[in-house]
């Protein structure tokens, strides 16, 4: 993820994580799914906040 844009990071898949780690024991195969889900939710929250701040900034500038 390091060095990637947000758009590139959103495209990371479970298979990408498994490949980077060189595989995982069967008991841990749900971890990449959790990581991808968390990453995408975090990016979505970041984008929501960024949009909210932009709207507040526009409102302040209008006054």
PASEBA-1860 file (N, C-alpha, C; in nm, 3 decimals):
! residues 63
1> XXXXXXXX> 0.083/-0.118/0.000/0.000/0.000/0.000/0.088/0.125/0.000 ~ 0.198/0.115/0.067/0.287/0.230/0.078/0.326/0.279/-0.062 ~ 0.311/0.409/-0.084/0.347/0.468/-0.211/0.237/0.465/-0.316 ~ 0.124/0.409/-0.283/0.012/0.400/-0.378/-0.083/0.517/-0.357 ~ -0.152/0.555/-0.464/-0.257/0.655/-0.451/-0.378/0.589/-0.387 ~ -0.475/0.669/-0.346/-0.598/0.612/-0.289/-0.670/0.527/-0.392 ~ -0.671/0.571/-0.517/-0.737/0.493/-0.623/-0.667/0.358/-0.642 ~ -0.536/0.357/-0.638/-0.462/0.231/-0.652/-0.487/0.141/-0.531
9> XXXXXXXX> -0.489/0.200/-0.412/-0.511/0.123/-0.290/-0.650/0.059/-0.289 ~ -0.750/0.130/-0.344/-0.886/0.075/-0.347/-0.895/-0.049/-0.435 ~ -0.801/-0.065/-0.526/-0.804/-0.178/-0.619/-0.730/-0.301/-0.565 ~ -0.669/-0.290/-0.448/-0.597/-0.404/-0.389/-0.697/-0.514/-0.356 ~ -0.661/-0.637/-0.389/-0.749/-0.751/-0.366/-0.690/-0.844/-0.260 ~ -0.772/-0.938/-0.218/-0.726/-1.041/-0.125/-0.609/-1.118/-0.185 ~ -0.619/-1.146/-0.314/-0.513/-1.221/-0.383/-0.383/-1.142/-0.385 ~ -0.391/-1.009/-0.400/-0.271/-0.926/-0.396/-0.201/-0.940/-0.261
17> XXXXXXXX> -0.278/-0.938/-0.155/-0.221/-0.950/-0.021/-0.158/-1.087/-0.002 ~ -0.230/-1.191/-0.042/-0.176/-1.327/-0.030/-0.046/-1.341/-0.108 ~ -0.043/-1.284/-0.228/0.077/-1.292/-0.311/0.194/-1.221/-0.244 ~ 0.170/-1.102/-0.189/0.276/-1.026/-0.122/0.329/-1.100/0.001 ~ 0.240/-1.168/0.070/0.280/-1.241/0.191/0.339/-1.378/0.160 ~ 0.325/-1.421/0.037/0.374/-1.554/0.001/0.284/-1.664/0.051 ~ 0.157/-1.631/0.072/0.061/-1.729/0.121/0.040/-1.718/0.271 ~ -0.059/-1.790/0.318/-0.092/-1.793/0.461/-0.141/-1.933/0.496
25> XXXXXXXX> -0.130/-1.970/0.623/-0.188/-2.097/0.665/-0.340/-2.092/0.645 ~ -0.400/-2.206/0.622/-0.543/-2.212/0.595/-0.626/-2.146/0.706 ~ -0.580/-2.156/0.829/-0.654/-2.098/0.942/-0.654/-1.945/0.940 ~ -0.569/-1.886/0.858/-0.557/-1.740/0.851/-0.606/-1.682/0.718 ~ -0.668/-1.763/0.634/-0.707/-1.718/0.501/-0.817/-1.612/0.502 ~ -0.884/-1.592/0.615/-0.984/-1.485/0.622/-0.921/-1.348/0.648 ~ -0.796/-1.346/0.689/-0.728/-1.220/0.721/-0.716/-1.124/0.602 ~ -0.678/-1.170/0.482/-0.672/-1.076/0.369/-0.808/-1.013/0.338
33> XXXXXXXX> -0.915/-1.089/0.353/-1.049/-1.033/0.328/-1.079/-0.923/0.428 ~ -1.048/-0.947/0.554/-1.068/-0.845/0.657/-0.983/-0.721/0.630 ~ -0.860/-0.742/0.586/-0.771/-0.630/0.556/-0.825/-0.546/0.441 ~ -0.870/-0.611/0.335/-0.924/-0.539/0.219/-1.051/-0.464/0.258 ~ -1.137/-0.526/0.334/-1.261/-0.461/0.378/-1.230/-0.338/0.462 ~ -1.138/-0.352/0.556/-1.099/-0.241/0.643/-1.035/-0.129/0.563 ~ -0.948/-0.163/0.470/-0.883/-0.064/0.385/-0.987/0.017/0.307 ~ -1.079/-0.051/0.244/-1.180/0.018/0.162/-1.272/0.106/0.247
41> XXXXXXXX> -1.310/0.057/0.365/-1.394/0.138/0.454/-1.318/0.263/0.502 ~ -1.190/0.246/0.531/-1.109/0.358/0.577/-1.094/0.463/0.467 ~ -1.071/0.419/0.345/-1.060/0.512/0.233/-1.193/0.584/0.212 ~ -1.303/0.513/0.222/-1.435/0.574/0.205/-1.460/0.681/0.312 ~ -1.426/0.651/0.437/-1.443/0.748/0.545/-1.355/0.871/0.522 ~ -1.232/0.848/0.478/-1.141/0.958/0.449/-1.200/1.048/0.341 ~ -1.250/0.988/0.235/-1.309/1.066/0.125/-1.432/1.143/0.170 ~ -1.515/1.082/0.255/-1.633/1.150/0.309/-1.593/1.273/0.389
49> XXXXXXXX> -1.494/1.257/0.474/-1.447/1.369/0.557/-1.389/1.479/0.469 ~ -1.313/1.440/0.370/-1.253/1.537/0.279/-1.361/1.618/0.208 ~ -1.467/1.552/0.165/-1.578/1.621/0.100/-1.650/1.714/0.198 ~ -1.668/1.669/0.321/-1.733/1.752/0.422/-1.651/1.878/0.449 ~ -1.520/1.863/0.462/-1.433/1.979/0.485/-1.437/2.074/0.367 ~ -1.443/2.021/0.247/-1.450/2.105/0.127/-1.580/2.184/0.126 ~ -1.690/2.121/0.165/-1.820/2.190/0.169/-1.820/2.299/0.275 ~ -1.763/2.271/0.390/-1.755/2.371/0.497/-1.670/2.488/0.450
57> XXXXXXX> -1.561/2.458/0.385/-1.472/2.562/0.334/-1.545/2.652/0.234 ~ -1.623/2.592/0.145/-1.700/2.670/0.048/-1.802/2.759/0.118 ~ -1.868/2.706/0.218/-1.969/2.782/0.292/-1.904/2.901/0.362 ~ -1.791/2.881/0.422/-1.721/2.988/0.492/-1.678/3.096/0.393 ~ -1.628/3.057/0.278/-1.581/3.154/0.179/-1.695/3.238/0.123 ~ -1.816/3.184/0.119/-1.931/3.257/0.065/-1.975/3.369/0.159 ~ -1.944/3.358/0.288/-1.991/3.457/0.386/-1.896/3.570/0.398
END
